[in-house]
């Protein structure tokens, strides 16, 4: 049996609000020096609403990602209390944070596809040059 549309709509609105509020906190309200510049890419709310996974993209390398994740996991109680106060809700789901590497992977895939296209173009140009090269098919003396 499909899930009612109203429930899905509500869950999406709650996830969107969480994304906006946590994003605002990441922009300057969290004073932990371990948290590098980051932004929320997606919030996935569990069907029962008891937990939520927050995907965060971090500007920086692997060490910045690790320290930001540690800082966010430490600050999640504060984040939950702030969301509770701002949204005026009784229950805020348990938050877990994860690093979103999809943009980095997309960039890498674009780079590899660009290399592949460049190599194919070189092969096509070489084959076209071979076809246009005059062949010595004249009579032998």
ROKOLVO-681838 format. One record per atom (N, C-alpha, C): y, x, z; atom name; residue in three letters; residue number from 1. Coordinates in steps of 0.2 Angstrom, whole numbers, padded with zeros to 4 digits. Example, Ala and Ser with C-alpha at 12.3 -4.5 7.8 and 13.67 -1.06 7.14 Angstrom:
<pts>
[[-0028; 0066; 0039]; N; ALA; 1]
[[-0022; 0062; 0039]; CA; ALA; 1]
[[-0016; 0066; 0039]; C; ALA; 1]
[[-0011; 0064; 0035]; N; SER; 2]
[[-0005; 0068; 0036]; CA; SER; 2]
[[0000; 0064; 0039]; C; SER; 2]
</pts>
This chain:
<pts>
[[-0006; 0004; 0000]; N; UNK; 1]
[[0000; 0000; 0000]; CA; UNK; 1]
[[0006; 0004; 0000]; C; UNK; 1]
[[0011; 0003; -0005]; N; UNK; 2]
[[0017; 0007; -0005]; CA; UNK; 2]
[[0021; 0006; 0001]; C; UNK; 2]
[[0025; 0012; 0003]; N; UNK; 3]
[[0030; 0011; 0008]; CA; UNK; 3]
[[0036; 0007; 0006]; C; UNK; 3]
[[0038; 0003; 0011]; N; UNK; 4]
[[0044; -0001; 0009]; CA; UNK; 4]
[[0050; 0003; 0007]; C; UNK; 4]
[[0054; 0000; 0002]; N; UNK; 5]
[[0060; 0004; 0000]; CA; UNK; 5]
[[0065; 0005; 0005]; C; UNK; 5]
[[0066; 0000; 0010]; N; UNK; 6]
[[0071; 0001; 0015]; CA; UNK; 6]
[[0070; 0007; 0019]; C; UNK; 6]
[[0063; 0008; 0021]; N; UNK; 7]
[[0061; 0014; 0025]; CA; UNK; 7]
[[0063; 0020; 0022]; C; UNK; 7]
[[0061; 0021; 0015]; N; UNK; 8]
[[0062; 0027; 0012]; CA; UNK; 8]
[[0069; 0028; 0011]; C; UNK; 8]
[[0073; 0023; 0010]; N; UNK; 9]
[[0081; 0024; 0009]; CA; UNK; 9]
[[0084; 0026; 0016]; C; UNK; 9]
[[0081; 0023; 0021]; N; UNK; 10]
[[0084; 0025; 0028]; CA; UNK; 10]
[[0082; 0033; 0029]; C; UNK; 10]
[[0076; 0035; 0028]; N; UNK; 11]
[[0074; 0042; 0029]; CA; UNK; 11]
[[0078; 0046; 0025]; C; UNK; 11]
[[0079; 0045; 0019]; N; UNK; 12]
[[0083; 0049; 0014]; CA; UNK; 12]
[[0091; 0050; 0017]; C; UNK; 12]
[[0093; 0044; 0019]; N; UNK; 13]
[[0100; 0044; 0022]; CA; UNK; 13]
[[0100; 0049; 0028]; C; UNK; 13]
[[0095; 0048; 0033]; N; UNK; 14]
[[0095; 0052; 0039]; CA; UNK; 14]
[[0095; 0059; 0037]; C; UNK; 14]
[[0090; 0061; 0032]; N; UNK; 15]
[[0089; 0068; 0030]; CA; UNK; 15]
[[0096; 0071; 0027]; C; UNK; 15]
[[0099; 0067; 0023]; N; UNK; 16]
[[0106; 0069; 0020]; CA; UNK; 16]
[[0111; 0070; 0026]; C; UNK; 16]
[[0111; 0066; 0031]; N; UNK; 17]
[[0116; 0067; 0036]; CA; UNK; 17]
[[0114; 0073; 0040]; C; UNK; 17]
[[0108; 0074; 0041]; N; UNK; 18]
[[0106; 0080; 0045]; CA; UNK; 18]
[[0108; 0086; 0041]; C; UNK; 18]
[[0107; 0086; 0034]; N; UNK; 19]
[[0109; 0092; 0030]; CA; UNK; 19]
[[0116; 0093; 0031]; C; UNK; 19]
[[0120; 0088; 0030]; N; UNK; 20]
[[0128; 0089; 0031]; CA; UNK; 20]
[[0130; 0091; 0038]; C; UNK; 20]
[[0127; 0089; 0043]; N; UNK; 21]
[[0129; 0091; 0050]; CA; UNK; 21]
[[0127; 0098; 0051]; C; UNK; 21]
[[0121; 0100; 0049]; N; UNK; 22]
[[0118; 0106; 0051]; CA; UNK; 22]
[[0122; 0111; 0046]; C; UNK; 22]
[[0124; 0109; 0040]; N; UNK; 23]
[[0128; 0113; 0036]; CA; UNK; 23]
[[0135; 0115; 0039]; C; UNK; 23]
[[0138; 0110; 0041]; N; UNK; 24]
[[0144; 0111; 0045]; CA; UNK; 24]
[[0144; 0116; 0051]; C; UNK; 24]
[[0138; 0115; 0054]; N; UNK; 25]
[[0137; 0120; 0060]; CA; UNK; 25]
[[0136; 0127; 0057]; C; UNK; 25]
[[0133; 0128; 0052]; N; UNK; 26]
[[0131; 0134; 0049]; CA; UNK; 26]
[[0138; 0138; 0047]; C; UNK; 26]
[[0143; 0133; 0045]; N; UNK; 27]
[[0149; 0136; 0042]; CA; UNK; 27]
[[0153; 0139; 0047]; C; UNK; 27]
[[0152; 0138; 0053]; N; UNK; 28]
[[0157; 0141; 0058]; CA; UNK; 28]
[[0156; 0139; 0065]; C; UNK; 28]
[[0152; 0134; 0067]; N; UNK; 29]
[[0151; 0132; 0074]; CA; UNK; 29]
[[0146; 0136; 0078]; C; UNK; 29]
[[0142; 0139; 0075]; N; UNK; 30]
[[0136; 0143; 0078]; CA; UNK; 30]
[[0139; 0150; 0079]; C; UNK; 30]
[[0140; 0153; 0085]; N; UNK; 31]
[[0143; 0159; 0086]; CA; UNK; 31]
[[0138; 0165; 0087]; C; UNK; 31]
[[0131; 0164; 0085]; N; UNK; 32]
[[0126; 0169; 0086]; CA; UNK; 32]
[[0127; 0174; 0080]; C; UNK; 32]
[[0128; 0181; 0082]; N; UNK; 33]
[[0129; 0186; 0077]; CA; UNK; 33]
[[0123; 0187; 0072]; C; UNK; 33]
[[0118; 0185; 0074]; N; UNK; 34]
[[0112; 0186; 0070]; CA; UNK; 34]
[[0112; 0181; 0064]; C; UNK; 34]
[[0115; 0176; 0064]; N; UNK; 35]
[[0115; 0171; 0059]; CA; UNK; 35]
[[0120; 0173; 0053]; C; UNK; 35]
[[0117; 0175; 0048]; N; UNK; 36]
[[0121; 0177; 0042]; CA; UNK; 36]
[[0124; 0171; 0038]; C; UNK; 36]
[[0128; 0172; 0033]; N; UNK; 37]
[[0131; 0167; 0029]; CA; UNK; 37]
[[0125; 0163; 0026]; C; UNK; 37]
[[0124; 0156; 0027]; N; UNK; 38]
[[0119; 0153; 0025]; CA; UNK; 38]
[[0121; 0145; 0023]; C; UNK; 38]
[[0117; 0142; 0020]; N; UNK; 39]
[[0118; 0135; 0019]; CA; UNK; 39]
[[0112; 0131; 0018]; C; UNK; 39]
[[0112; 0125; 0020]; N; UNK; 40]
[[0106; 0120; 0020]; CA; UNK; 40]
[[0104; 0118; 0013]; C; UNK; 40]
[[0098; 0119; 0011]; N; UNK; 41]
[[0096; 0117; 0004]; CA; UNK; 41]
[[0093; 0110; 0004]; C; UNK; 41]
[[0089; 0109; 0009]; N; UNK; 42]
[[0085; 0103; 0009]; CA; UNK; 42]
[[0083; 0102; 0017]; C; UNK; 42]
[[0082; 0095; 0018]; N; UNK; 43]
[[0080; 0093; 0025]; CA; UNK; 43]
[[0074; 0088; 0023]; C; UNK; 43]
[[0068; 0090; 0026]; N; UNK; 44]
[[0062; 0086; 0024]; CA; UNK; 44]
[[0060; 0082; 0031]; C; UNK; 44]
[[0061; 0076; 0031]; N; UNK; 45]
[[0059; 0072; 0037]; CA; UNK; 45]
[[0052; 0070; 0037]; C; UNK; 45]
[[0049; 0071; 0042]; N; UNK; 46]
[[0042; 0068; 0043]; CA; UNK; 46]
[[0042; 0061; 0042]; C; UNK; 46]
[[0036; 0058; 0040]; N; UNK; 47]
[[0036; 0050; 0039]; CA; UNK; 47]
[[0037; 0047; 0045]; C; UNK; 47]
[[0035; 0049; 0051]; N; UNK; 48]
[[0036; 0046; 0057]; CA; UNK; 48]
[[0043; 0047; 0060]; C; UNK; 48]
[[0046; 0052; 0058]; N; UNK; 49]
[[0053; 0054; 0060]; CA; UNK; 49]
[[0053; 0058; 0066]; C; UNK; 49]
[[0047; 0060; 0068]; N; UNK; 50]
[[0047; 0064; 0074]; CA; UNK; 50]
[[0049; 0072; 0073]; C; UNK; 50]
[[0048; 0074; 0067]; N; UNK; 51]
[[0050; 0081; 0066]; CA; UNK; 51]
[[0054; 0081; 0059]; C; UNK; 51]
[[0057; 0087; 0058]; N; UNK; 52]
[[0061; 0088; 0052]; CA; UNK; 52]
[[0061; 0096; 0051]; C; UNK; 52]
[[0060; 0097; 0044]; N; UNK; 53]
[[0060; 0104; 0042]; CA; UNK; 53]
[[0066; 0105; 0038]; C; UNK; 53]
[[0070; 0110; 0040]; N; UNK; 54]
[[0077; 0112; 0037]; CA; UNK; 54]
[[0076; 0118; 0033]; C; UNK; 54]
[[0077; 0118; 0027]; N; UNK; 55]
[[0076; 0124; 0022]; CA; UNK; 55]
[[0083; 0127; 0022]; C; UNK; 55]
[[0084; 0133; 0023]; N; UNK; 56]
[[0090; 0136; 0023]; CA; UNK; 56]
[[0090; 0142; 0018]; C; UNK; 56]
[[0095; 0143; 0014]; N; UNK; 57]
[[0096; 0149; 0009]; CA; UNK; 57]
[[0101; 0153; 0013]; C; UNK; 57]
[[0099; 0160; 0013]; N; UNK; 58]
[[0103; 0165; 0016]; CA; UNK; 58]
[[0106; 0170; 0011]; C; UNK; 58]
[[0112; 0171; 0012]; N; UNK; 59]
[[0115; 0177; 0008]; CA; UNK; 59]
[[0113; 0183; 0011]; C; UNK; 59]
[[0109; 0187; 0008]; N; UNK; 60]
[[0108; 0194; 0011]; CA; UNK; 60]
[[0100; 0195; 0009]; C; UNK; 60]
[[0098; 0201; 0012]; N; UNK; 61]
[[0091; 0203; 0011]; CA; UNK; 61]
[[0086; 0200; 0015]; C; UNK; 61]
[[0080; 0203; 0016]; N; UNK; 62]
[[0075; 0201; 0020]; CA; UNK; 62]
[[0077; 0201; 0027]; C; UNK; 62]
[[0080; 0207; 0029]; N; UNK; 63]
[[0082; 0207; 0036]; CA; UNK; 63]
[[0087; 0202; 0038]; C; UNK; 63]
[[0092; 0200; 0034]; N; UNK; 64]
[[0096; 0195; 0035]; CA; UNK; 64]
[[0093; 0188; 0036]; C; UNK; 64]
[[0088; 0187; 0032]; N; UNK; 65]
[[0084; 0181; 0032]; CA; UNK; 65]
[[0080; 0181; 0039]; C; UNK; 65]
[[0077; 0186; 0041]; N; UNK; 66]
[[0073; 0186; 0047]; CA; UNK; 66]
[[0078; 0185; 0053]; C; UNK; 66]
[[0083; 0188; 0053]; N; UNK; 67]
[[0088; 0188; 0059]; CA; UNK; 67]
[[0091; 0181; 0059]; C; UNK; 67]
[[0093; 0178; 0054]; N; UNK; 68]
[[0095; 0171; 0053]; CA; UNK; 68]
[[0090; 0166; 0056]; C; UNK; 68]
[[0084; 0167; 0053]; N; UNK; 69]
[[0079; 0162; 0056]; CA; UNK; 69]
[[0078; 0163; 0063]; C; UNK; 69]
[[0078; 0169; 0066]; N; UNK; 70]
[[0077; 0169; 0073]; CA; UNK; 70]
[[0083; 0166; 0077]; C; UNK; 70]
[[0089; 0167; 0074]; N; UNK; 71]
[[0095; 0164; 0077]; CA; UNK; 71]
[[0095; 0157; 0077]; C; UNK; 71]
[[0093; 0154; 0071]; N; UNK; 72]
[[0093; 0147; 0071]; CA; UNK; 72]
[[0087; 0144; 0075]; C; UNK; 72]
[[0082; 0147; 0076]; N; UNK; 73]
[[0076; 0144; 0080]; CA; UNK; 73]
[[0079; 0145; 0088]; C; UNK; 73]
[[0083; 0150; 0089]; N; UNK; 74]
[[0085; 0150; 0096]; CA; UNK; 74]
[[0090; 0144; 0097]; C; UNK; 74]
[[0094; 0143; 0092]; N; UNK; 75]
[[0100; 0138; 0093]; CA; UNK; 75]
[[0098; 0131; 0091]; C; UNK; 75]
[[0091; 0129; 0090]; N; UNK; 76]
[[0089; 0123; 0088]; CA; UNK; 76]
[[0090; 0117; 0093]; C; UNK; 76]
[[0090; 0119; 0100]; N; UNK; 77]
[[0091; 0114; 0105]; CA; UNK; 77]
[[0099; 0112; 0105]; C; UNK; 77]
[[0103; 0117; 0104]; N; UNK; 78]
[[0110; 0116; 0103]; CA; UNK; 78]
[[0112; 0111; 0097]; C; UNK; 78]
[[0108; 0113; 0092]; N; UNK; 79]
[[0109; 0109; 0086]; CA; UNK; 79]
[[0107; 0102; 0086]; C; UNK; 79]
[[0101; 0101; 0090]; N; UNK; 80]
[[0099; 0094; 0091]; CA; UNK; 80]
[[0104; 0090; 0095]; C; UNK; 80]
[[0106; 0094; 0101]; N; UNK; 81]
[[0111; 0090; 0105]; CA; UNK; 81]
[[0117; 0088; 0101]; C; UNK; 81]
[[0120; 0093; 0097]; N; UNK; 82]
[[0126; 0091; 0093]; CA; UNK; 82]
[[0125; 0086; 0088]; C; UNK; 82]
[[0119; 0086; 0085]; N; UNK; 83]
[[0117; 0080; 0080]; CA; UNK; 83]
[[0117; 0073; 0084]; C; UNK; 83]
[[0114; 0074; 0090]; N; UNK; 84]
[[0113; 0068; 0094]; CA; UNK; 84]
[[0120; 0065; 0096]; C; UNK; 84]
[[0125; 0069; 0098]; N; UNK; 85]
[[0132; 0067; 0100]; CA; UNK; 85]
[[0136; 0065; 0094]; C; UNK; 85]
[[0135; 0068; 0088]; N; UNK; 86]
[[0139; 0066; 0082]; CA; UNK; 86]
[[0136; 0060; 0079]; C; UNK; 86]
[[0130; 0059; 0079]; N; UNK; 87]
[[0127; 0053; 0075]; CA; UNK; 87]
[[0126; 0047; 0080]; C; UNK; 87]
[[0127; 0048; 0086]; N; UNK; 88]
[[0126; 0043; 0091]; CA; UNK; 88]
[[0119; 0040; 0091]; C; UNK; 88]
[[0114; 0044; 0090]; N; UNK; 89]
[[0107; 0041; 0090]; CA; UNK; 89]
[[0104; 0043; 0096]; C; UNK; 89]
[[0098; 0039; 0098]; N; UNK; 90]
[[0095; 0041; 0104]; CA; UNK; 90]
[[0089; 0046; 0103]; C; UNK; 90]
[[0086; 0046; 0097]; N; UNK; 91]
[[0081; 0051; 0095]; CA; UNK; 91]
[[0083; 0056; 0090]; C; UNK; 91]
[[0083; 0062; 0091]; N; UNK; 92]
[[0083; 0067; 0085]; CA; UNK; 92]
[[0077; 0071; 0085]; C; UNK; 92]
[[0074; 0071; 0078]; N; UNK; 93]
[[0068; 0074; 0077]; CA; UNK; 93]
[[0068; 0082; 0079]; C; UNK; 93]
[[0062; 0084; 0081]; N; UNK; 94]
[[0061; 0091; 0082]; CA; UNK; 94]
[[0062; 0095; 0076]; C; UNK; 94]
[[0067; 0100; 0076]; N; UNK; 95]
[[0069; 0104; 0070]; CA; UNK; 95]
[[0065; 0110; 0070]; C; UNK; 95]
[[0063; 0112; 0064]; N; UNK; 96]
[[0060; 0118; 0062]; CA; UNK; 96]
[[0064; 0121; 0056]; C; UNK; 96]
[[0065; 0127; 0056]; N; UNK; 97]
[[0069; 0130; 0051]; CA; UNK; 97]
[[0064; 0135; 0046]; C; UNK; 97]
[[0066; 0135; 0040]; N; UNK; 98]
[[0062; 0139; 0035]; CA; UNK; 98]
[[0067; 0142; 0030]; C; UNK; 98]
[[0065; 0148; 0028]; N; UNK; 99]
[[0070; 0151; 0023]; CA; UNK; 99]
[[0068; 0148; 0016]; C; UNK; 99]
[[0073; 0146; 0012]; N; UNK; 100]
[[0072; 0143; 0005]; CA; UNK; 100]
[[0073; 0149; 0000]; C; UNK; 100]
[[0068; 0151; -0003]; N; UNK; 101]
[[0068; 0157; -0008]; CA; UNK; 101]
[[0068; 0154; -0015]; C; UNK; 101]
[[0069; 0148; -0016]; N; UNK; 102]
[[0068; 0145; -0023]; CA; UNK; 102]
[[0073; 0148; -0027]; C; UNK; 102]
[[0079; 0149; -0025]; N; UNK; 103]
[[0085; 0151; -0030]; CA; UNK; 103]
[[0083; 0158; -0032]; C; UNK; 103]
[[0081; 0162; -0027]; N; UNK; 104]
[[0079; 0169; -0029]; CA; UNK; 104]
[[0073; 0169; -0034]; C; UNK; 104]
[[0068; 0165; -0032]; N; UNK; 105]
[[0063; 0165; -0037]; CA; UNK; 105]
[[0065; 0162; -0044]; C; UNK; 105]
[[0070; 0158; -0044]; N; UNK; 106]
[[0072; 0155; -0050]; CA; UNK; 106]
[[0076; 0161; -0054]; C; UNK; 106]
[[0080; 0164; -0051]; N; UNK; 107]
[[0083; 0170; -0054]; CA; UNK; 107]
[[0078; 0175; -0056]; C; UNK; 107]
[[0073; 0177; -0053]; N; UNK; 108]
[[0068; 0181; -0055]; CA; UNK; 108]
[[0064; 0179; -0061]; C; UNK; 108]
[[0063; 0172; -0061]; N; UNK; 109]
[[0060; 0169; -0067]; CA; UNK; 109]
[[0064; 0169; -0073]; C; UNK; 109]
[[0071; 0168; -0072]; N; UNK; 110]
[[0075; 0169; -0078]; CA; UNK; 110]
[[0076; 0176; -0081]; C; UNK; 110]
[[0075; 0181; -0076]; N; UNK; 111]
[[0076; 0188; -0078]; CA; UNK; 111]
[[0069; 0189; -0082]; C; UNK; 111]
[[0064; 0187; -0080]; N; UNK; 112]
[[0057; 0189; -0084]; CA; UNK; 112]
[[0057; 0185; -0090]; C; UNK; 112]
[[0059; 0179; -0091]; N; UNK; 113]
[[0060; 0175; -0097]; CA; UNK; 113]
[[0065; 0178; -0102]; C; UNK; 113]
[[0070; 0181; -0099]; N; UNK; 114]
[[0075; 0184; -0104]; CA; UNK; 114]
[[0072; 0191; -0107]; C; UNK; 114]
[[0068; 0194; -0103]; N; UNK; 115]
[[0065; 0200; -0105]; CA; UNK; 115]
[[0060; 0199; -0111]; C; UNK; 115]
[[0056; 0193; -0109]; N; UNK; 116]
[[0051; 0191; -0114]; CA; UNK; 116]
[[0054; 0189; -0121]; C; UNK; 116]
[[0060; 0185; -0120]; N; UNK; 117]
[[0064; 0183; -0127]; CA; UNK; 117]
[[0066; 0189; -0130]; C; UNK; 117]
[[0069; 0194; -0127]; N; UNK; 118]
[[0071; 0200; -0130]; CA; UNK; 118]
[[0066; 0204; -0133]; C; UNK; 118]
[[0060; 0205; -0130]; N; UNK; 119]
[[0054; 0208; -0133]; CA; UNK; 119]
[[0052; 0204; -0139]; C; UNK; 119]
[[0052; 0198; -0139]; N; UNK; 120]
[[0050; 0194; -0145]; CA; UNK; 120]
[[0055; 0195; -0151]; C; UNK; 120]
[[0061; 0195; -0149]; N; UNK; 121]
[[0066; 0196; -0154]; CA; UNK; 121]
[[0065; 0202; -0158]; C; UNK; 121]
[[0064; 0208; -0154]; N; UNK; 122]
[[0063; 0214; -0157]; CA; UNK; 122]
[[0057; 0214; -0161]; C; UNK; 122]
[[0052; 0211; -0159]; N; UNK; 123]
[[0046; 0211; -0163]; CA; UNK; 123]
[[0047; 0207; -0170]; C; UNK; 123]
[[0051; 0201; -0169]; N; UNK; 124]
[[0052; 0198; -0175]; CA; UNK; 124]
[[0057; 0202; -0180]; C; UNK; 124]
[[0062; 0205; -0177]; N; UNK; 125]
[[0066; 0209; -0181]; CA; UNK; 125]
[[0062; 0215; -0185]; C; UNK; 125]
[[0058; 0218; -0181]; N; UNK; 126]
[[0054; 0223; -0184]; CA; UNK; 126]
[[0049; 0220; -0190]; C; UNK; 126]
[[0046; 0215; -0189]; N; UNK; 127]
[[0042; 0211; -0194]; CA; UNK; 127]
[[0046; 0210; -0200]; C; UNK; 127]
[[0052; 0207; -0199]; N; UNK; 128]
[[0057; 0205; -0205]; CA; UNK; 128]
[[0059; 0212; -0208]; C; UNK; 128]
[[0060; 0217; -0205]; N; UNK; 129]
[[0062; 0223; -0208]; CA; UNK; 129]
[[0056; 0226; -0212]; C; UNK; 129]
[[0050; 0225; -0210]; N; UNK; 130]
[[0044; 0227; -0214]; CA; UNK; 130]
[[0043; 0223; -0220]; C; UNK; 130]
[[0045; 0217; -0220]; N; UNK; 131]
[[0044; 0213; -0226]; CA; UNK; 131]
[[0050; 0214; -0231]; C; UNK; 131]
[[0056; 0216; -0229]; N; UNK; 132]
[[0061; 0218; -0233]; CA; UNK; 132]
[[0061; 0225; -0236]; C; UNK; 132]
[[0057; 0229; -0233]; N; UNK; 133]
[[0056; 0236; -0235]; CA; UNK; 133]
[[0053; 0236; -0242]; C; UNK; 133]
[[0056; 0240; -0247]; N; UNK; 134]
[[0052; 0240; -0254]; CA; UNK; 134]
[[0046; 0245; -0253]; C; UNK; 134]
[[0041; 0242; -0257]; N; UNK; 135]
[[0034; 0245; -0257]; CA; UNK; 135]
[[0033; 0249; -0263]; C; UNK; 135]
[[0031; 0255; -0263]; N; UNK; 136]
[[0030; 0259; -0269]; CA; UNK; 136]
[[0024; 0256; -0273]; C; UNK; 136]
[[0024; 0251; -0277]; N; UNK; 137]
[[0019; 0248; -0280]; CA; UNK; 137]
[[0019; 0249; -0288]; C; UNK; 137]
[[0023; 0254; -0289]; N; UNK; 138]
[[0024; 0255; -0297]; CA; UNK; 138]
[[0018; 0259; -0299]; C; UNK; 138]
[[0018; 0260; -0306]; N; UNK; 139]
[[0012; 0264; -0309]; CA; UNK; 139]
[[0012; 0271; -0307]; C; UNK; 139]
[[0006; 0274; -0307]; N; UNK; 140]
[[0005; 0281; -0305]; CA; UNK; 140]
[[0005; 0285; -0311]; C; UNK; 140]
[[0009; 0291; -0311]; N; UNK; 141]
[[0009; 0295; -0317]; CA; UNK; 141]
[[0003; 0299; -0318]; C; UNK; 141]
</pts>
